[in-house]
């Protein structure tokens, strides 16, 4: 199946968009349309972030131009197949299979141009033997028996596979020069800055990611971001002979550092509480409180599942378990526990708030979004318990004798 058949939905409009983008690219980059190169050319191609959630981190590929081999193709490690066996189970368990493939460079560039994403090309200054080794490696890597790999968000993704291929070609120099350099940002920092513009994606990732992504990393590890790899390679002039922007996006570039966004989640939480106060005219406060504790407790069970039951290493040691606490399910099913709801939730909330202030796992956004809801729900249950006790006390009083 061709790349267009796999990636372009049926419909004339989409096909026309890709064809128009291909024409536009040919006009934007005439230097690459003047005929076959006199010798092999190896380019690192970096695509900027896009608007769709899976495009937030950017992408990259290795572009090979070799007239002897009939190659003008990009080698890309970002493919997966929805029809693979047990796809959703693999996704759930952290065992996703991605695969590598080669496709005509013009077709791939047209697609990213149509998506309005930056295309940066860096020509690598490699010796003839290094080029041959790299081309042989890439061609072997796309063979059916070799192409699949076990995907990991940070340690084995489309960018790290490109990094590793380039490092192999230059004899491990890239790893040696970068593995001892401390990265200025952690895996979480990059995740936050690149998803900050998406309210729900950002909050979902912040809720699911554990302490592992907050640990210090090296520049080598940081190259899981395509843009970081491009910057690292481009800073050494002995590796790059040309650095061109083949297409410049009009999309707003992501911030260089993670912004402070916890106030928006605190405001959203307060808005939910205001809505609950309004709905309390028609719905019992205890019912809304139990609904929240049911959702929160189930989310806590999901955190524990990802932590202990899957291969998602990045979901381990997740301190958000204090916010999404499975123990809250007790308040849903055992009415007598309601009188303890407020003191118990207050103590656990104090611990989660302290963690948000201390070094370690960054939890400020999750705490701001959900802690007020848990405290308000606990107060509602405690108040409901007191009301019930008062009602029982009245019913047990002796009726006045008026006879």
C-alpha positions as CSV (number, residue, x, y, z in Angstrom):
1,X,0.0,0.0,0.0
2,X,1.4,3.4,-1.0
3,X,2.1,6.2,1.5
4,X,-0.8,8.3,0.2
5,X,-3.2,5.4,0.5
6,X,-2.1,4.8,4.1
7,X,-2.1,8.5,5.2
8,X,-4.4,10.5,3.0
9,X,-8.2,10.0,3.7
10,X,-10.4,9.3,0.7
11,X,-11.7,12.4,-0.9
12,X,-10.8,14.6,-3.9
13,X,-10.2,17.6,-1.8
14,X,-7.4,16.0,0.3
15,X,-5.7,14.7,-2.9
16,X,-5.8,18.1,-4.5
17,X,-4.3,19.7,-1.3
18,X,-1.4,17.3,-1.4
19,X,-0.8,17.8,-5.1
20,X,-1.0,21.6,-4.7
21,X,1.5,21.4,-1.8
22,X,3.8,19.3,-3.9
23,X,3.7,22.0,-6.6
24,X,4.3,24.7,-4.0
25,X,7.2,22.8,-2.6
26,X,8.8,22.5,-6.0
27,X,8.5,26.3,-6.4
28,X,9.8,27.0,-2.9
29,X,12.9,24.8,-3.2
30,X,14.1,24.9,-6.8
31,X,17.7,24.1,-5.8
32,X,16.7,20.5,-5.2
33,X,15.0,20.1,-8.6
34,X,18.0,20.7,-10.8
35,X,18.8,17.1,-11.5
36,X,20.4,14.1,-9.7
37,X,23.3,14.9,-7.3
38,X,26.8,14.1,-8.5
39,X,27.5,12.1,-5.3
40,X,25.5,10.7,-2.4
41,X,23.8,13.3,-0.2
42,X,22.6,12.7,3.3
43,X,20.3,15.3,4.9
44,X,18.7,15.4,8.4
45,X,15.2,16.7,7.9
46,X,13.3,18.1,10.8
47,X,9.6,18.8,10.7
48,X,8.1,21.4,13.1
49,X,5.1,20.8,15.4
50,X,1.7,20.7,13.9
51,X,-1.8,21.5,15.1
52,X,-3.0,17.9,15.9
53,X,-2.1,16.4,19.2
54,X,0.1,13.7,17.8
55,X,2.1,16.4,15.9
56,X,3.0,18.4,19.0
57,X,6.5,17.1,19.4
58,X,7.6,17.5,15.7
59,X,9.1,14.8,13.6
60,X,12.3,14.0,11.6
61,X,13.7,11.7,8.9
62,X,17.0,11.0,7.0
63,X,16.9,12.1,3.4
64,X,19.1,10.2,1.0
65,X,19.8,11.3,-2.5
66,X,21.9,8.9,-4.5
67,X,21.4,8.7,-8.3
68,X,23.4,5.4,-8.5
69,X,20.9,3.6,-6.3
70,X,17.9,5.6,-7.6
71,X,17.3,7.1,-4.2
72,X,15.6,10.4,-3.5
73,X,13.8,9.2,-0.4
74,X,13.3,10.0,3.2
75,X,13.8,7.2,5.8
76,X,11.2,7.7,8.5
77,X,10.6,5.8,11.8
78,X,7.2,7.3,12.6
79,X,4.8,4.7,11.2
80,X,2.4,2.4,12.9
81,X,-0.5,0.3,11.7
82,X,-4.0,0.3,13.3
83,X,-4.5,-3.2,11.9
84,X,-1.5,-4.7,13.7
85,X,-2.5,-7.7,15.9
86,X,-3.9,-6.6,19.4
87,X,-3.3,-2.9,18.5
88,X,-5.3,-1.4,21.4
89,X,-4.0,-4.0,23.9
90,X,-0.5,-3.2,22.9
91,X,-1.2,0.5,23.2
92,X,-2.7,0.0,26.7
93,X,0.2,-2.1,27.9
94,X,2.9,0.1,26.5
95,X,4.0,-2.4,23.9
96,X,3.3,-0.4,20.7
97,X,5.0,-1.5,17.5
98,X,6.2,1.2,15.2
99,X,8.1,0.6,12.0
100,X,10.4,2.3,9.6
101,X,9.8,3.0,5.9
102,X,11.2,4.9,2.9
103,X,9.1,7.1,0.6
104,X,9.8,9.7,-2.1
105,X,11.0,12.9,-0.5
106,X,8.7,15.1,-2.6
107,X,5.6,13.2,-1.5
108,X,6.6,13.5,2.2
109,X,7.6,17.2,1.9
110,X,4.2,17.9,0.2
111,X,2.4,16.3,3.1
112,X,4.1,18.4,5.7
113,X,3.7,21.5,3.6
114,X,0.0,20.8,3.4
115,X,0.0,20.6,7.2
116,X,1.7,24.0,7.4
117,X,4.7,22.6,9.3
118,X,8.3,23.7,9.2
119,X,10.7,21.7,7.0
120,X,14.3,22.2,7.9
121,X,17.0,20.3,6.0
122,X,20.6,20.0,7.1
123,X,23.2,18.5,4.7
124,X,25.5,16.3,6.7
125,X,29.2,16.4,6.0
126,X,30.0,12.7,6.0
127,X,32.9,10.7,4.4
128,X,32.1,8.4,1.5
129,X,32.5,5.3,3.7
130,X,30.2,6.8,6.4
131,X,27.5,7.5,3.7
132,X,27.7,4.0,2.4
133,X,27.4,2.5,5.9
134,X,24.4,4.7,6.7
135,X,22.6,4.0,3.5
136,X,23.2,0.3,3.9
137,X,21.9,0.5,7.5
138,X,18.8,2.4,6.5
139,X,18.0,0.0,3.6
140,X,18.3,-3.0,5.9
141,X,16.2,-1.3,8.6
142,X,13.2,-1.0,6.3
143,X,13.1,-4.7,5.4
144,X,10.0,-6.5,6.6
145,X,12.0,-8.6,9.0
146,X,13.8,-5.6,10.5
147,X,11.4,-2.7,10.3
148,X,9.4,-3.1,13.5
149,X,10.6,-1.8,16.8
150,X,9.1,-1.5,20.3
151,X,8.1,2.2,20.7
152,X,8.9,4.2,23.8
153,X,7.8,7.8,24.2
154,X,11.2,9.0,25.4
155,X,13.8,6.3,24.9
156,X,13.0,4.7,21.6
157,X,10.9,6.9,19.3
158,X,11.1,8.3,15.8
159,X,13.7,10.8,16.7
160,X,16.0,8.6,18.8
161,X,16.0,6.1,16.0
162,X,17.3,8.8,13.6
163,X,19.8,9.9,16.2
164,X,21.1,6.3,16.6
165,X,21.4,5.8,12.9
166,X,23.5,9.0,12.5
167,X,25.6,8.1,15.5
168,X,26.3,4.7,14.0
169,X,27.5,6.3,10.7
170,X,30.0,8.6,12.5
171,X,31.4,5.9,14.8
172,X,29.6,6.9,18.0
173,X,30.9,10.4,18.1
174,X,27.5,12.0,18.7
175,X,26.8,9.9,21.8
176,X,30.3,10.4,23.2
177,X,30.0,14.2,22.8
178,X,26.5,14.5,24.2
179,X,26.0,11.8,26.8
180,X,28.1,13.6,29.4
181,X,26.4,17.0,28.9
182,X,23.5,17.7,31.3
183,X,20.3,18.7,29.4
184,X,18.9,22.1,30.5
185,X,15.3,20.6,30.5
186,X,13.9,17.3,31.6
187,X,11.6,15.0,29.7
188,X,8.6,16.5,31.6
189,X,9.8,20.1,30.8
190,X,9.7,19.3,27.1
191,X,6.4,17.5,27.3
192,X,4.8,20.5,29.2
193,X,6.2,23.2,26.8
194,X,5.1,21.4,23.7
195,X,1.6,20.5,24.9
196,X,0.8,23.7,26.9
197,X,-1.5,25.0,24.2
198,X,-3.8,22.0,24.5
199,X,-5.8,22.2,27.7
200,X,-6.9,18.6,27.9
201,X,-3.9,16.9,26.4
202,X,-1.6,18.8,28.8
203,X,-3.7,17.9,31.8
204,X,-4.0,14.3,30.8
205,X,-0.3,13.8,30.4
206,X,0.5,15.7,33.6
207,X,-1.9,13.3,35.5
208,X,-0.5,10.1,33.9
209,X,3.3,10.8,34.0
210,X,5.2,9.9,37.1
211,X,8.4,10.9,38.8
212,X,10.6,9.1,36.2
213,X,10.2,11.9,33.6
214,X,11.4,14.5,36.2
215,X,14.8,13.1,36.6
216,X,17.9,14.8,35.1
217,X,18.8,13.7,31.7
218,X,21.7,14.2,29.3
219,X,21.7,16.0,26.0
220,X,21.8,12.5,24.3
221,X,18.5,11.7,26.1
222,X,17.0,15.1,25.2
223,X,17.3,14.3,21.5
224,X,14.0,12.5,21.7
225,X,12.8,15.9,20.5
226,X,13.6,16.2,16.8
227,X,14.3,20.0,17.2
228,X,16.9,19.3,19.9
229,X,18.6,16.8,17.6
230,X,18.7,19.3,14.8
231,X,20.1,22.0,17.1
232,X,22.8,19.6,18.5
233,X,23.9,18.6,15.0
234,X,23.8,22.1,13.6
235,X,26.0,23.5,16.4
236,X,28.9,21.5,15.1
237,X,29.9,23.1,11.8
238,X,32.1,20.1,10.9
239,X,29.0,18.0,10.6
240,X,26.7,20.3,8.6
241,X,27.6,21.9,5.3
242,X,24.2,23.4,4.5
243,X,21.3,24.3,6.6
244,X,18.1,25.3,4.8
245,X,14.5,26.0,5.6
246,X,12.6,24.3,2.8
247,X,9.2,25.5,4.1
248,X,8.4,27.9,6.9
249,X,5.2,27.4,8.8
250,X,2.8,30.2,9.8
251,X,1.8,28.4,13.0
252,X,2.9,29.9,16.3
253,X,6.1,28.3,17.5
254,X,5.9,26.5,20.9
255,X,7.5,28.2,23.9
256,X,11.2,27.5,24.6
257,X,10.4,26.7,28.2
258,X,7.3,25.3,30.0
259,X,4.9,28.2,30.9
260,X,3.2,28.6,34.2
261,X,-0.4,27.3,33.6
262,X,-1.6,26.1,37.0
263,X,-3.7,29.3,37.5
264,X,-5.9,28.3,34.5
265,X,-6.6,24.9,36.0
266,X,-7.3,26.4,39.4
267,X,-9.8,28.8,37.8
268,X,-11.4,25.9,35.9
269,X,-11.7,24.0,39.2
270,X,-13.4,26.9,40.9
271,X,-15.8,27.3,37.9
272,X,-16.8,23.6,38.4
273,X,-17.4,24.3,42.1
274,X,-19.6,27.3,41.2
275,X,-21.6,25.1,38.8
276,X,-22.0,22.5,41.5
277,X,-23.2,25.1,44.0
278,X,-25.8,26.2,41.4
279,X,-26.9,22.6,40.6
280,X,-27.3,21.9,44.3
281,X,-30.7,23.6,44.1
282,X,-31.9,20.5,42.2
283,X,-29.3,17.8,42.9
284,X,-28.3,16.6,46.4
285,X,-24.7,17.8,47.2
286,X,-23.9,14.4,48.6
287,X,-24.8,12.7,45.3
288,X,-22.5,15.1,43.4
289,X,-19.7,14.5,46.0
290,X,-20.0,10.8,45.6
291,X,-19.9,11.1,41.8
292,X,-16.6,13.0,42.1
293,X,-15.1,10.5,44.5
294,X,-16.1,7.6,42.2
295,X,-14.4,9.3,39.2
296,X,-11.4,10.2,41.2
297,X,-11.1,6.8,42.8
298,X,-11.4,5.0,39.5
299,X,-8.7,7.4,38.0
300,X,-6.5,6.3,40.9
301,X,-7.0,2.6,40.1
302,X,-6.0,3.4,36.5
303,X,-2.8,5.1,37.7
304,X,-2.0,2.0,39.8
305,X,-2.7,-0.2,36.7
306,X,-0.3,1.8,34.5
307,X,2.2,1.9,37.4
308,X,2.3,-1.8,38.2
309,X,0.5,-3.6,35.4
310,X,2.0,-2.3,32.2
311,X,5.4,-1.5,30.6
312,X,4.7,2.3,30.7
313,X,7.9,3.1,32.7
314,X,7.0,6.8,32.6
315,X,3.8,6.1,34.6
316,X,5.6,4.7,37.6
317,X,6.2,6.4,40.9
318,X,3.3,8.8,40.2
319,X,2.6,11.0,43.1
320,X,-0.7,12.0,41.7
321,X,-2.0,8.9,43.4
322,X,-2.6,11.2,46.4
323,X,-4.9,13.4,44.3
324,X,-6.6,10.5,42.5
325,X,-6.8,8.3,45.5
326,X,-8.5,4.8,45.2
327,X,-9.4,5.1,48.9
328,X,-12.0,7.7,47.9
329,X,-14.2,4.8,46.7
330,X,-14.9,4.1,50.4
331,X,-16.9,7.3,50.5
332,X,-19.0,6.1,47.5
333,X,-20.1,2.8,49.0
334,X,-19.9,3.2,52.8
335,X,-22.2,5.9,54.2
336,X,-20.8,5.7,57.7
337,X,-17.4,6.9,56.4
338,X,-18.8,10.2,55.5
339,X,-18.1,11.8,58.9
340,X,-14.4,11.1,58.3
341,X,-14.4,12.4,54.7
342,X,-13.2,16.0,55.5
343,X,-10.4,15.2,58.0
344,X,-9.1,12.3,55.9
345,X,-9.2,14.2,52.6
346,X,-7.7,17.3,54.2
347,X,-4.7,15.3,55.5
348,X,-4.0,13.6,52.2
349,X,-4.5,16.9,50.3
350,X,-2.0,18.6,52.6
351,X,0.6,15.9,51.6
352,X,-0.1,16.3,47.9
353,X,0.1,20.1,48.3
354,X,3.5,19.8,50.0
355,X,4.7,17.5,47.2
356,X,3.7,20.2,44.7
357,X,6.0,22.7,46.5
358,X,9.0,20.4,46.9
359,X,11.6,19.3,44.3
360,X,10.8,16.0,42.6
361,X,7.7,15.3,40.6
362,X,6.0,18.4,39.2
363,X,2.4,18.2,40.2
364,X,1.3,21.8,40.5
365,X,-1.2,21.7,37.6
366,X,-2.9,18.5,38.8
367,X,-3.1,19.8,42.4
368,X,-4.6,23.1,41.2
369,X,-7.2,21.3,39.0
370,X,-8.4,18.6,41.3
371,X,-7.6,19.3,45.0
372,X,-10.3,21.9,45.4
373,X,-12.9,19.4,44.0
374,X,-11.9,16.7,46.5
375,X,-12.0,19.1,49.5
376,X,-15.4,20.5,48.5
377,X,-16.7,17.0,48.0
378,X,-15.4,15.9,51.4
379,X,-17.1,18.9,53.1
380,X,-20.3,18.1,51.3
381,X,-20.3,14.5,52.6
382,X,-19.4,15.6,56.1
383,X,-22.2,18.1,56.2
384,X,-24.7,15.6,54.8
385,X,-23.7,13.2,57.6
386,X,-24.3,15.8,60.3
387,X,-27.7,16.6,58.8
388,X,-28.7,12.9,58.9
389,X,-27.6,12.6,62.5
390,X,-29.6,15.7,63.4
391,X,-32.7,14.3,61.7
392,X,-32.4,11.0,63.6
393,X,-32.1,12.9,66.9
394,X,-35.3,14.8,66.2
395,X,-37.2,11.6,65.3
396,X,-36.3,10.0,68.5
397,X,-37.7,12.8,70.7
398,X,-41.0,12.1,72.4
399,X,-44.0,13.7,70.8
400,X,-45.6,16.3,73.1
401,X,-48.7,15.0,74.9
402,X,-51.6,17.5,74.3
403,X,-54.3,15.3,75.6
